[in-house]
Amino acid sequence: MSDAVATPAETLNNAVHERPAKRKRIACQRCRQSKLRCEASDGGARPCQRCSLHSWPCITEAEPQRASKRPNRTLNERADPEPQSTHHINPIASPPASQTSSFRALAASADHVSSEAQLPPEYFSYYHNSFPVLLMPVSPDAVYATSALLFWAVITTAARHDSLDFTLLPALVPAVKRLLWLTIASPPHMLPSLEAMSILCIWMFPVSSMPTDLTFILAGILKSSAMHTGLHRPDILTHYSSAQSSLRPAKLREAIKVWCCTYVATEGVAIGNGQPPYFPADRTIEQASAASNPYELPESLHQAGVTQVFCSKVHSTMCDFDRLEGLASQSTRSLLLKVLERDLRELEERLNTHRSHRTSIHFLSACFQLRAYWLFDDEESSARRDGVIKAFDTAIRFIDKLQYGETDGGPVRYLTFLASRVCFAAAVLVSKVVHSSYGLYVDAERGKQAFNTSISIFKRCCVEDNDMHGRTTKVLAQLWNIYEGQSEKSQQPPGLSLKTRLFFSIAHDALWQWREEYAGNPNNGAPSPPPPLMPPSSTTIYGGPLSAEHQPSSLALSHSRTEPGNNIAHASNILDDHTTSLASNARQFHSPAEFFDADPTREPLPSAPDQDHLTRNSRLLPPGAMQFDMLFPCAVSGFRDSEQP
């Protein structure tokens, strides 16, 4: 037969081959991720309507890759911190022009934030050395791929003292806070997310009052998240994971390093808030803080961990003593403090093997936290007097060492949360001792100089107008006036009425005295105009629209009341010449309007004059803006009266 009859299968096959090929419809990246219809896939205009509305780049891949839908990853499965290519970007060196790119505008919601920027060298120059949580060298793409929160935590921390673009930090904080809460609400948290929360605990978001400070809350979440992952027991990590696999040695060391960072951050926040330690004892931390450094922790982190173990022991011991109030005598406290002094000498011998400016700060902070408890004794004795005088000398040495950091490579403007709280308590103790009967046994003039230095330190630490550091400078100056005016107490030994906040009771007791003197004053003792540089509404928890009528300054400055004989330093010696701008390192930061396209009504801030970063003779708050009820709510207004003997 010349013409063969085609089978049904051959007929169907021929029809398929003769059918014209169907054109692929590929949506842009944004629409495909959101699973929305994209006009670009139908040959429409580019950019598509959705990308054009949000000012996003409309990018279409020829062969889009399907993303993995696995919901959870174990620590072994986490993204590699190294980039896929072998080329690394050194964050300390200035990037070449070909690699330089500006930050992409922050979207209205934090889950749309993306990165095309270099990690700021300022972070590695001034922050990373104190808290080495990141790996070196590190690529910004790798950091962002592992955790967007970690990437933006680094950027926000480095922006704290950007003197040329002082609008950057207020623009970043609200979006980073939203990203933080979104990350917290999506457990389990991988190591990079825990690292980000640790950084934000060490250098807190700028706030204007203690009740609005979320650092202590974040520290509790950080501790719980780390324990939920099983970092506190890396030897049995499989008991906390669905994957039946153990950590490789390199991953084990990294997990222990993150756990040590969590320990240092959470304990510092708890103690700095006058709360009991989160970790009275921890097996992994005790092993990691051994003199041999078995897990090869960075030296600065190892020293911080060793010091924090001692501080936690001190405060846990004092907490246990307070629980036995009525059963243990005051002599028991003195005996405990003498025993802890012996442990302090052992700590000093350990730290002397790696003596540095940062190590000295850690040791003097621990030394002051211990000796401050001598002020808690009510019975007057020679041991108490000698102990308080030792605490006075330690406070002065600590403040002086912070000041010397300007020349020793540790500028005071980059103080950690705990170091700033210890400095506050140290300044208050110096003022108490100078204006008491113990003033005859100490160098009062040296105490005045140290007190002036502490005010200068807090002024340099300001990152926003009316933040906690700025308000502290004002409160300290007014406390000196209060103590100087109490002539009847100059013949009495220094003491405390409030003893419930561990060593930080010294600061809280002084704040209650400040409240009695200034809380009823509409101006809270503030001097007369000029008005503030930034309204209080711009420093609330989530931030608000910044008014164009006010120009924020790079430092929040204030002056104390001047009275005869008052030797309080003013803000005439505060320099900001050593601050390195983020914008000066081959990067361009956009205005706040580009960071928040969800608020089209936001007006851009006017540029500040050239002298704006220098000291100004201006007060911190307008009348009524610095109400003490925000520092201590009215619900506890009668607390001090109940503490009075």
Order of alpha helices (4+ residues) and beta strands (2+ residues): alpha-alpha-alpha-alpha-alpha-alpha-alpha-alpha-alpha-alpha-alpha-alpha-alpha-alpha-alpha-alpha-alpha-alpha-alpha-alpha-alpha
